[in-house]
Amino acid sequence: MSRHMKMLQDAGLVIGRRDAKWVRYRRNRDLAPEFAAVIDAVLAAERPLEEDMA
């Protein structure tokens, strides 16, 4: 997983912050609106799947 997150960070899509031995990632708030819209749509599409598993 860390390799994938590193690729996203290198592409500027996410920002990582070290917290002890963990790295906490969040979406880069400075993304162009077009890229942010795509990421938000993907994340929104994932939520119903998580709710179905509960």
N, C-alpha and C positions, 0 to 999 in steps of 0.2 A: 504494500500500500504506500509506503513512504516514497518509493520510486515514482509512482503515479502522481502523488502530491507534489513532488519536486518538479516534475514536468509542468504541472499546472502553475506552480509558482514561477518557474523560469519563463513561462508564457505570459506572466502578468495577470492571470485570471484569479489567483488567490494570494493572500498574504499570510505568512506563517509567523507565529510568535512562540518562542520557547518558554515553557512553563515547567521548570525542573527537568525531568527526563522526557516530557511530552512536548509535542509541537501542536499548537492550536491554530487551525486554519480558518479563514473567513474569506468571503468573496471580496475582491478588490473593489472598493467603492468608487475608484477613479476610472472604472471601465467606461468605454463608449456605451451610450444607451442601447445600441443595437446588440452588443455582446451581453450586456446585463440582462436584457429581455430574454435572450435565448437561455441563459443560465437559470433565470427565475422560472421560465417555462418548464425546464427539465426538472428542477427541484419540486415544482408544484405537481408535476405528473407522478413523481415518486411518492408523494404523501398518501394517496389513496391505497397504494399497495401496503404501506406500513400499517395503516388503519385496519385493513383486511386481516392482517396477521395477528392482531391483538385479540 
